[in-house]
Amino acid sequence: MPPGVPAGSVSLSALALAVLVALLAGCGGSPTTAAPAPQATPAPPAPLARYATLTELGAATGAQMTADRTARITVTGGTSGGPVQASTTGDGAISFDPVGPSMQITERVQPAGAPAPEELSLVVLPDQVYVKPPAGAGIPVPPGKSWLRIQPNATDPISQQFAQLAQSVRANADPTRSFTQFGDAATIVSSAEEPLDGVRAVRYQIRVDVAKAAAQETDPALKQQLQQTAQNMGTVDSALWLDGRNRPLRVLLQQPLGAGQGTYTVDARYRDWGQPVQIAPPPADQIAPS
C-alpha cells in the first residue's frame, strides 16, 4: 500500500473501478462473462455391499462368477522362517462351465538353495486331467513326451497323488468355496472397505475352526487332512477381497505352522473376469500313452 494512503481508500477505489467497468459494459461494450457459480461438492459414493455370513457371501460371488465364467489367476507364496523354505509362483486361467470348472495353471517351486525352480503344469477339465511333471522329479515319462493323462481309477501312487490334486483344484476353483464348504466351522470375523490396487473393494477376515471342520467333514480324505492339521493349529485365518460386483480379487493366507516350522503363505490374485481364456488338452503328440 502506498505510504500516506488510508487503508479504506484502496478498497473503495477498487470497488469504484469495478462498478465503472460494469456500467461501461452495460452501455454497449462487449458482454462480460459472469463468474462461474461455485460447484457443489460431489456426494461420496454409496458404500459397497457387505455380507454378514459366508452363506450370503458365497451366493453373491457364485452368481457373479456364473455370469462372468472366466478369470485369470496369479499365485505367490511358500514357506518361510522354518527349517524347510521354498517360494512358489504360478499363473493360469479358470473357466466356470455348466458341466464343471476347468483350470490351467503352471506352478514354479523354488526350494531354498536349489539352482533352478521346479515347474509343474496342470490342465484340469471336467472329465480329464493332464499333468506335466517337473523335469528330473523321478516321474517316468516316455522319451519325446512331456504330459501324462491321469486316469481317475488308476492305482499307482503317482496317478493317485495327481488325481487328488485335480480333485482339490475342481473343488476349490471357486475361491470362496474353500470357506463355505466348512459350514458353521467358518465365520466372517470382520469386514471393511479397503481399496486394492486402486479398485474399490471389501476385505473380509475369515476364520476356520479346524477341529470343528474335521468333526463335520464327511469326505474321508479331507477329514483326515483336517484332523492332521488340527494337531498343529486350532484355527486358520484368511483374507478375501471382493470388488463392487462381488468378484474375488484376492485371497491371502498367512498361517504359522507351529513347532518351529515357520509360516505358510498363499497369495492368489484374480483378474480379467469375463475375458476370453483358452483351456484345452495339451497337443496329442506330447501326451504319453495311458
N, C-alpha and C positions, 0 to 999 in steps of 0.2 A: 504494500500500500504506500503511495507517495507520501512523504512527510508533510504534515500540515493539513492533510485532507481528512475530515471527520470520517469515522468508520461508517456511519449511516449514509454518507453521500455516495459511496461507491455502489452500495446495494440499490439505492434509489435511482442512480444514474443507469444502472444495468436494467432495472425494471422499466424505466422510461424508454430506453432503447428498444427493448423487446416490444413494448406497446406500439412504438413508432413503426417498427418493421411490420407488425401485424396490420396496422392501418394502411400502410403503403401497399401491402399485398392485397388488401381489400379494395383498392382503388384501381384495379386493372392490371396489376403486376402478375407475374407468374404465380400460380397457386402453390402454396407450400404443402408439403406432406405432413399430415398430423403425426405426432409422436405415437409409435405403436403402443397399444394398450398392453399393460403387463400381462404376461401369460400365466395362466393358472398352473400351479404345481401338479404334475400328473399324479393320479391316485396310485398307490402302491398295488402291485399285482395281488390277486387273490391267493390265499395260502394253498399249497398243494394238498391233495387228499392224503390223509394219514390213517392207517388201519390199526385197530386195537388188537386184533387176533391174527394168527397165521392162517386161519381158515379164510378170513376175508382177504388177506393179502394174496394168498395162493390163488383164489378165484379171480382176483383182478389181474394178476400177472398172467395167469393161464389164458384168460380171454384175449389179452393183448398179444401174447405170443402166438396164439392160434391165428389171429388176424395178420400178424407180420410174417410168420412162418420161418423166417431165416435170420441169421445173425452171424457175425464173426467174433472169435474169441481169442484173447491173448492171455497166457498164464505164466506167472513167475512164482518162484518160491524155493523151498528146500528146507534143509535142517542146518541149524547154526548153534554155536555155543556149547556143543557136546563133543563126545569123542568121535562121532561119525558126522562129517559135514559134507554137504553137497548142495549145489544150486541147480534149479530146474527152470527151463524156459520152454514155452510151447505156443503154437498158434494153429488155428484151424477154423472150421465153419460148422454150423449146425443148421439142420432143416427139420422143422416140426411138421411132418406129413400125416395125413389121416390114418395111414397104415402103421405109423410108428415113427419115432425120431431117427434121423440119420446124422452121423457126425464123422468128420475127417479131422485128424489132429496129428501134428508132428511134435514130439517132445524131445528135448535135449537135456540130458542129465550130466552135470559136470562134478564128479567126485573130487574132493579136495586132494590136490597133488597129482591128479591124473593129467596126462599131456593133452588130451582132447576129450570133448564130451561124447557120450554115448547117445545115439539118435534112434528113436523108436517112432515108427509111423503106424497109425491105426485108422482103418476105414470101417465104420460100423453102419450097416444098412439094416432095414427092418428084418431081413431074412438071411443076411450074410455078414461075415466078419473076415477082414483081411488084416494081416499084421506083417510089417516089415521090421524084423528084429534088428537090434544093433549088430554091426559087424564085429566079429570077434567075441560075441557073447556066448559062444558054445552051443548055439541053437542050429541044428543041421538044416541047411538049405542047399538044394542041388545046384551044381555049377550053372551059371547063366540065369539063375532065378534069384529074385530078391524078396518075393512076397509069399506068405503062407496063407492058405484059406483054412480058417478054423472051423472044424466040424462040431456042431453042438453036442453030439453024443460021443465024441472021442474020449478015450480012456487014458491016453498018455498024459503025464504030468504037465508038459509044456502046453498042450492044447487046452487042458483043463484050466490052467492058470490064465491063459489069454481069454478063454470063454468067460471066466468070472470077471475079468477086466471089462469085456464087452458088455456083460450084463450090468455092471455098475455104471458104465457110460450111458447105456439106454435108460437106466433108472434115474440118473441124475442129469440128463441132458437139460431138463428144466431146472435151473439153479435153485429155485425156491422149493423144489420137491425134497432137496436134501434136508430141509427143515420140517416141512409139512408132513412128511412120511412118518414122523415120530409122534404124531398126535399131541396129547397134552403134556408129553415129556419135553416139548419145545415151546418156548414162550418168547414173546417180544418184551424185552426188558425196558427199552426206551426208544423214542423216535424223535427226530428233529430235522428241520430243513437244513441242508448243508450242500452248497454247490459242489459239483465235481467236474473239473476240467472246464469250467465256465458254463456248465449246464445246471439249471435248477434241479434239485433232487432232494429226496428224503432219505436220510440214513436211519436204518433200523439196527439196533443191537439185539441179537437173538442168542438165547442160551438153551442148550440141550442138556437135560439131566440124563447122563449116560446110563446109570443103573436103572432108572425108570424106563428108559427107551429099550434097554435089553429085556426087562421083565415083560414088556408088552409086545416085543417083536415075535412074529410067527415064522419068519423065514429062518431056517436053522443056521445057514451060513452067516447071515447078517447078525443073528442073535449071538453066535459065538464070537464074532468080531467085536460086538458091543460089550460083551462080558469081559473079553480080554482088555478092551480099552478102559472099562470101569475099574480095573485093578490098579491103574496108574493115575486116573483122573476122574473126578466126580462130575465135572461139567465141561462142556465145550462151548466157547463163545465165538460168535462170528458177527460180522457187519455186512449189511446188504444195502446197496443204494438203488433206488428206483427213480426214474425220471417222471415228469409230469403226466406221461401216458402209461405209467406202470410198467415200463420196460426195465428189466435189470440192466444196470450199468456196471456194477462191480460187486464182487463177493470177496471179503477178506477174512481169512482165518489165521490167527497167530496164537498157537497153543503151546504152552510149556509141556514138555513130555514127562517131566518128573524124573526122579532118581538120577539127576545129573546128566540127563540125555540131551539137554538143550531145548530149543524151540523149533517147532514145525510151522512153516508158513506157506499158505497158498493165497495168491492174489490173482483172481480171474476178472478180466475186464471184457465187457461185451460192447459191440459197436455195429454200425451199419445194419440196424434192424430193418427188415423188409427189402434189403437189396439182394440181387440175384447171387446165388452161390452154386458151385458145381461139386457135387459129392457123388462119385461113381466108383465102381470097382477098378482096381489097377489094370493096366494093359494085360491081356490074356497071356501073352508070351513071357511075362515076368512072374507069373504065378506058378508055384511048384505044384505038381500033381498031388492030389489029396487021396 
